[in-house]
């Protein structure tokens, strides 16, 4: 399972890096996922993710304490509602897609809000 986890780690890291430039993709969850996959397959790459200046501390907080910092929570919630809201408002998708987007947004928001904020 070492190589599939390593491939998934690089894929997750790539998506996370893309998310730094594209507002549709979230960076932090993909970085956490990459760190998980690398922890199972490559200690060197796991350390590289943990030592990245922008996301390393957030990933360490999650791995060690299962917390999401308040600033990250607020930014995530704002982005979720802006992206989901603008997709529904400007694209005017079918009723099914609107409900689907709403459920995804509420589910992810609930997860974020119910995580601890401090160690």
C-alpha positions in Angstrom: 0.0 0.0 0.0 3.0 2.3 0.2 3.0 3.4 -3.5 -0.8 4.0 -3.8 -0.6 6.1 -0.7 2.3 8.0 -2.1 0.5 8.7 -5.3 -2.6 9.8 -3.4 -0.4 12.0 -1.3 1.1 13.8 -4.4 -2.4 14.1 -6.0 -3.8 15.6 -2.8 -0.8 18.0 -2.4 -1.2 19.0 -6.1 -4.9 19.8 -5.6 -4.1 21.7 -2.4 -1.5 23.8 -4.2 -4.0 24.5 -7.0 -6.5 25.5 -4.3 -4.1 28.3 -3.3 -4.8 29.9 -6.7 -8.3 28.7 -7.5 -11.1 29.7 -5.1 -13.0 26.5 -6.0 -10.5 24.1 -4.4 -9.8 24.3 -0.6 -6.1 24.1 0.2 -6.1 23.0 3.8 -8.2 19.9 3.6 -6.1 18.6 0.7 -2.9 19.4 2.6 -4.2 17.5 5.6 -5.1 14.6 3.3 -1.6 14.7 1.7 0.0 14.6 5.1 -2.1 11.6 6.1 -1.1 9.7 2.9 2.5 10.6 3.2 2.5 9.6 6.9 1.6 6.1 5.6 4.1 6.1 2.7 6.9 8.6 2.9 8.3 10.2 6.1 10.4 12.6 4.0 7.4 14.0 2.2 5.3 14.0 5.4 7.9 16.3 7.0 8.0 18.5 3.9 4.2 19.1 4.2 4.5 19.8 7.9 7.3 22.3 7.3 5.5 24.3 4.6 5.2 27.8 5.9 1.7 28.5 4.9 0.0 25.2 5.7 2.4 23.3 7.9 1.1 24.8 11.2 -2.5 24.1 10.3 -1.7 20.5 9.4 0.3 20.1 12.6 -2.6 21.4 14.7 -5.0 19.0 13.0 -2.7 16.0 13.3 -1.7 16.7 16.9 -4.9 18.2 18.5 -7.7 17.8 15.9 -8.3 21.5 16.0 -9.0 24.1 13.3 -7.9 27.6 14.1 -10.7 30.2 14.4 -9.2 32.3 11.5 -9.2 29.2 9.2 -12.7 28.4 10.3 -14.0 31.9 9.4 -12.2 32.0 6.1 -13.4 28.5 5.2 -17.0 29.4 6.0 -16.9 32.6 4.1 -15.4 30.9 1.0 -17.9 28.0 1.2 -20.9 30.4 1.3 -19.5 32.7 -1.4 -18.7 29.9 -3.8 -21.9 27.9 -3.2 -24.0 31.0 -3.1 -22.6 32.4 -6.3 -22.8 29.1 -8.1 -26.5 28.9 -7.2 -27.2 32.5 -7.9 -25.3 33.2 -11.1 -25.4 29.8 -12.8 -29.0 29.1 -11.9 -28.7 25.3 -11.9 -31.5 22.8 -11.6 -33.4 22.3 -8.4 -31.5 19.0 -7.7 -28.1 20.7 -8.1 -29.2 23.6 -5.9 -30.2 21.2 -3.1 -27.0 19.1 -3.6 -24.8 22.2 -3.3 -26.7 23.4 -0.3 -26.4 20.0 1.4 -22.6 19.8 0.7 -22.1 23.4 2.0 -24.1 22.7 5.1 -22.3 19.4 5.8 -18.9 20.8 5.4 -19.8 23.9 7.4 -21.2 21.8 10.2 -18.0 19.7 10.3 -15.9 22.9 10.5 -17.9 24.6 13.1 -18.1 21.5 15.4 -14.3 21.0 15.5 -12.4 22.4 18.4 -10.7 25.8 17.8 -8.0 25.7 20.4 -5.7 23.0 21.8 
